[in-house]
């Protein structure tokens, strides 16, 4: 017998608006389905990106709908931000947003102050003003950590969309030129806070109505994602983290449908996609130029990104010259590579980028071979079929395609 979703998982993380209720009204089958999970002694958490209410306020609203929820099962963006700061050992913080946000910070032992705070937590409510944005900007300029409660630029209302916390977060980001640590969905920090105190390795599932925040966030956190929707959305690729593991029309589907458990791939979800260039540079002896990159301490072909206003041929010539001191002639395009398994890179800064790399076969045209210490630890020429140990895994393929191929390779 095939196990239903309600039987497959022990921990259930529910989005609220659009899943459990719509406005002030419970959605069909929602209350009965959640209470059936309680009867089965499932662990339940309710997640919202709204940074305005306290957890007790949200719990009270759910109890009015008939769900027997405890305050400790509520995860708001404000509470998750406070938990994150507590984990980081932050003692003082300024707050942009509601009294509920300030309450959650204080309950985690964080002093709310505008006197040289260690951090600034940016949310939003109906009273947020230009003065609040200016206040946050000045604290960050003086060295305070920048924490954003939610990335949501807007939220729906009966009268149309209203600016969300993400709109204020981006205003502060623009003013400071500083990227925030964002806590709310789809960032993993929200889900990590939700799972705090639960048994390690708990089998968990996220139930949401938004593929971009609920499902993508679940997958970034290593959790299965079930979408509540009338139809299955069409993703650009089956590898898109927003592609749900199951689709149900209402929460009653937890007891009649099954989900394929999420298996995290061996790459992170990228925040950005960029054009890249790579060079297979051969000398007169037919040896290939490799450098040991300082950012990874691994051997690699010369690679880089395309700058604004720059042709790809100009970009690869510049990258080779800057990294190795050599001038090259670009002979031909040998491959275009974009598969995420090989072309998604996570950097120490926390940034994750998906590159679409145009690779060229090049020949040496002059210059003196030397390593740029900002980019490379070592540089030299090697046999094309005998590479040094520790070379980036996709680069042997690129070398083979360039040396042996007669047509452009696309992978």
N, C-alpha and C positions, 0 to 999 in steps of 0.2 A: 504494500500500500504506500502511495506517495505521500510524504509528509507535507502538510500545509505550512504556510508561512508562520502561523501561530505556534506550530510545533517545531519548526526548524531553528528558532532563535530563542535565547533566554533574556536578552535585553532589547527593549524597543525604545527608540528615540523618535518622538513625534514632533513634526512641525505643527503649529497651531492653526493659524488663519488659512483656510482653504483645505484643511485636513480634518481637524476636530470641529471647528466652527467657522462660520462666515459672518463676520460682524459679531452681533450679540446672540446669534442663533446657532444651536448645534446642528451639524450636518447629519443627514440621514445615516443611521446605523453607527454613528461615531461613538455615542455614549455607551450603548450596549456592548460594542466591540471592545472598547477600552476596558470596561468593567469585567468582561469575560477574561481578558488577559490578567487582570488582578486576581480573579478567582483561580487562575492557573499558576499564581505566584510568580509571574514574570516580573522582571525589573523594568520599570518604566521611567522615562524622562520626557519632559515637554520642553521644546526649544523654540525660542523666538528671538529674532534680530532686533526687536523693539527695545531700545535702551531706556525707555521712560519709566515703566512700572517697576515696582519691587516684585520680588518673587511671591511674597504673600498676597499682593494684589492679584497677580495672575492666578494663583491657586484658588483664591476666593471666587473669581469669575468661573473657573472650571467646576468648583463645587456647586455653584448655582445652576450649572448645566446638568448636574447629576453625576459627575465623576468624582470618585472618592480619592482625591489627590492630596498629597502632603507638600508643604512648602519646599522641602528638600528635594523634591522631584522636578522642580522648575529650574530651567536654565535660561536666563535672559542674557542679552549681550552685555548689559551693565554688570551683572554678577560675574560673568565669565571674564570680563576685563579686570574686575577686582581680584578674582582668583589668580589671574595671570600675574598681576602686580605683586600679590602676596608671595607667589612662588619665586618671583625675581628679587624678593627682599626689599621692595620699594616701601618706604615709610610714609612719604607725603606725596599728595597729588592735587593738582587743580582739576576742576571738572567743568566741562561745558555741557549743559544739559539739565535734566530734571532733578527734583529732590529725590526721586527714586534712585537715580544714578549715584548721588552723593550718599544716600543711605546704604547702598550695597558696598560702596568703598569703605565706609566707616565700619560696617559689620565684619569686614575682613581685616580690621585693625589698621587701616590706612587713614592718616590724618588728611582731611580735605582743607587745603589752604592755598592762598595766592602769594604766600611769602616764600619765594625761592623753592618751589616744589620740585621733587625729584622727577615727576612725570606729569603730563597733561593728558587727561582722558576726554576725548571729544565725542560727544553724542549729539543729541538735539532734542528740543521740545518746542512747543508753540511760542515760547518766550525767548528763544535764542536770537541774539542781536549781532549787529556788526561789532559792537564793543566786545562781545564774547569771542568772536573770531580774532580780533586784535589782541585781546588778552592772551589767548592760546598761542598766537604767533610770537608774542614777545617772550613768553616762558620758554618756548622751544628754541628761539634764537639765543637764549641764555643757557641752553644746555639741557633742558628737561626732555625726558623721553616722550615720544609722541605715540599715543595709543588711540586708535580709532575703534569705536564700539561696533560699527556696522558699515559694510560697503554699499548698502542699499541707497541708491540715489533718490528714489521716490517710493511711495506706497500708495495703494489705491484708497480712495474715499468715495462716498456716494456722489460727491460733486466733481470728481476727477482726481488726478494724481496730485499728491502733496509732497514737498521736499522731505526726504528722509535724512537720517543721520549721515549717510554717505555724501550727501551734497555739502554738508558743513565740513566733514572730514576733508573733502577734496578742496574746499576753499582754503582751509588751513594749510594743506599740502602745497597748493599753488603759492600761497603767501610766503611760506618758509623755504620752499625748494627741498623739503625733507619728506621722505616716504614714511608713512606711519606703520606701526605694527597693528594690523587689523585683526580683531578677535572674532567677529561674527561670521556666520556662514557665508561663503563656502570655505573659510579658513579652518584648518585643523584644530586651532586653539579652542574653538567653541565645543567641538566634539570631545577633545581631551578633558575639558572642564566637566562636561556632562558625564564622562566615564569615571571621574575621580571618585575613589572610594569603593568602586565595584571590583570584583575579583579580576585579576590580571588574566588576559586571554578570553574574557567573556565573549560569547558568540552574540554579536549585536547587529541590528538592522535599523536603518533610518527610513522613516515613512514621511514623504513630503510631496508637495504639489509643484515644486519649481525645479526643473532639471538643472538649471545653472547654479543654484545655491544648495538645495537639499541633496540632490543626487551627486553632483560633482563634489560637494563638501564631504559627503559620506565616503566616496571613493578615495578622496585625498587622505582621509583619516583611516583608510583600510577597512571600511565597513560596507556591508551590502546596502544598496539603495533601492527602495520600492517607491514608485511614483503613483500618486492618486490622480487619475486623469481619465477622460472618456476615451481617448485614443492614444496609441503609442507614438511618441514624437519621433521624427526622423532626424537622426544625428548625422553630422558630416562624415563620421567614421565610426566603426564599431569600437575603435580605441578611444573615442571621446569619453572622458570621465563622466560626462553628463548623460550618457546612455544608461537607462535604468535596468536593473536586474529583473524586474517584474513590474507590470502595470496593473493596478486594480481600480475599479470605478468608485468604490467607497471602502471604508474600513471593514465592511463585512467580507471583503475579498481576502482578508487575512486568514479566514477560516475555510476558504474554498480554492485558493490559488497557491502555487509554489513559486519560489524564487531560486535563481541560480546564484549560489554564494559568490561574492566578489573575490577575485584573486588579483592582488595588486601586481602590476607589471614591474619590471626592473628599471623603471624610470619615473620621475616625478612629473606631475602635471605642470606644464610651463605657463608662466605668467605672460610671456611675450614670444613672438616669432620674428626672426631677423634673417636678412640675407647674409650669407657667408661666402668666403672664397677659400680655396685650397690650392696648393701648387705641388706638382710632382716635378721637381727640378733635377735634371740629369746633367752630369758633367761629361767631358769628352770620353771618359772611360765607361760611360753608361751607368755610373753609380748614382744613387738617389740621395738628395739632401734631406737630412733629418735633424731635428733639434730637440733637446730635452727641455720641455716647457717648465718654467718656474712655478706656474700656478697649479700644476699637477705632478711635477717631477716624473713625467713619462715622456718617452720619445714620441715624436709626431712630425708630420709634414708641416711646413709653414701654412698657417691658416689665419683668418681674420674676418672682419666684417666690412661691409660696403658703407662708406660714409656718404652723407648727403651730397648730391651733385657729382658723384664719382662713378665712372664706368667700372664694370667688374674687372676688366683688363688692367685699368689703372690701379684698382684696389689690390689685386694680387701682386703687381709689381712693387707697390709701396710696402706691402706687408713683408715680402721677402727681403727688400732692401733694409727696412727698419730692424728686422729680427736677426739677419745674418750678415749684412753689409754687402751682399751680392746684388749686381744688376742682372736682370733676366730678360730674355725675349719670350713672349708668350706665343707658343706655337699653335695650340688648338685646345678647344674645350673637350674634356674627356669624360665628364660625368656630372650629373646633378643628383644630389643625395639629400633626402629629407626624412627617412624612416625614423620615427621617434625613438626606437630602441637604441639607435646609434647616434642620433642627432639632437637629443635633449641633454643639456648639461646643467648641473646645479653647482653654484659657486659658493665659496665661503661666506659671502655676504648674505646668502639665503636666496639670491635671485636664481630662477630657473628659466632657461631660454631654449626654445626649439629653433635650430638653425636649418635653413635651406641653403646648402653649400654647392656652389659651382666650382668644380675642380678643373685645373688646366695643366697641360703638359708644357713645361718651360725648359729653356736651355740657358746656360750661364753666358752672360754677355760682358762680364767685367766685375770689378770691385774686389774687395779683400774679405775673405771669410773670417768672421768673428761673431761671437755670441753677444747679443744685446742683453746685459744682465738684468734689465727690467722685465724681459720676456723669456729668456732662455738661460739654462745653466750650462749647456754644452751644445755644440753643433758640429756636424761632420757629414761626409759622404759614405754610403754603405752599399753593398751589393743589393740589387733589387729583390733578390730571392733569399737573402740572409739578413734579416733585420735584427737590431739589438733587442734584448729582452725588455719587457715593459712598454712596448709600443702600443699606442691607442688601438683598440681592437678593430676599428673600421678601416684604418689606414693601409694595411696590407692589401685589402680589396681595391682601394683607390689606386695604389701603385700598379697592381696587376692590370686594372682596367686601362690605365694610361699607357703602359708599356706594350701590352698585347692587343688592345682594342683598336678597331678601325672606325667604330661609330660611337656616338655619345651613349654612355650608360645612364639610365634613370633608375634610381632605387630609393 
